[in-house]
Amino acid sequence: QLRVVESGGGLVQAGGSLRLSCKFPTTILSTFNSMDMAWYRQPPGKYRELVAEITSGRNTNYADSVKGRFTISKYNVKREMYLQMNDLKPEDTAVYYCTKTHQGQTDWGQGTQVTVSS
């Protein structure tokens, strides 16, 4: 069973919005509450880059390119994390990956494609 499962990607026009979700089906609640989590993305032909991260204490950090447009959040009881993406731009086109880090171990999801047309 996959440890990290992303969903919510798709094709959207520039200026539109998408909400990505990340589920952790094998993670118990107490572990979820102590995890740090993040969203990364890999644009076509480029390296993977950090988009946003959220700590167990709900501190957040964003890449400069998405500040003011993207919001990372989590819902502890559901063991889910989200990335609300507004005012999308063609340069946001990428495969988006969700990660979780606990006790030094990081797990990655398989990714979800986001394509923004101009």
N, C-alpha and C positions, 0 to 999 in steps of 0.2 A: 504494500500500500504506500502511495506517495506521501511524503511528509509535508510537502508544500504544494499547494494547488492554486494557480492563478486563473482568473477569468475576467471577462469584461472588455477585452480588446475588440477592435473592429476598425471599420473604415468610417472616417468622419471628415467633413469639410473644415477648412481653416475657420477658426473662430468658434467652432463647436466644442462640445464637452463629452467626456467619457469618465466613467467611474470604474476603476479596476478593483477587484477584490482578491484577497489572498486568504485561503483557509488552511488550517493546520490540523488535519483530521486525526493524527496520531498523537497529538500533544495534549497532555492533561492540563487542567486549568491552572494549577499552581505553577507549572513550568511556564505556561504562556505568560503569566503575570510577571515573570522574572526575565523574559526574553527581550533582547534588542532586535528590532526588525528594520528592514529597509527595502526600498525599491531601487533597482538598477535598470539601465537600459543599454541596448547595443544597437546603434544606428547602422544602416547598411554600410559595410566597408570600413567601419570604425571600431575603436575599442569600447569595451563595456565601461559605463560611467555611473557613478552614484547620482541618483535623482533626489531621493529624500530618505531620511531615517528617523526613527522614533525609538526612544529608549523605554525601558521598563517603567521609568518614572514619568513618561510622556513628554520628555524633552524632544524637540524636533530640530532638524537641520535640513536645509534645502540647497541644491545646486543653484548658483546665481541665475542660470538660464530659466529656471522655473519658479523662482520666488514671485509671490503675488498671483500666480496662476494655478499652482498645484497645492493640494492640501493632503497631508498624510494623517491618518487617524486609525484608531483601533477600537474594537468592541470586545472587551475581555470575556464577558459571559459567553459570547458566541465563538470566541477564539478566532476572530477574523481581523484582518487589517485591510485598509482601503487607501486608494490614491484617487482623489477627486482632481480631475484635470480639466481646467477651463481655458477658454481662449487658446485653443490648440493651434499650433503652427506646423507647417510642413516639416520643419526641422525637428519636431517632436516624433516623427516617424521612426519607429524602432521596435525591437522585441523587448518587452518589459519583463523583468524578473523580480520575484519576491524572495527575500532571504530572511532567515531567522538565525540568531546567534545565542547560544546558551552554553555556559561553562566552557567557552573557548571553541565550541564546535559550531560551524555554520552550515546550514542546509539551504540549497537552492531549489526553486521550482523550475519547471520546464519552459516557462516563458509564455507570454501572450503577445500577439502581434497588434501593434497600433499603427495605423496608416492615416496620415492627414493629407488630404488633397488640397491643392491651391485653387 
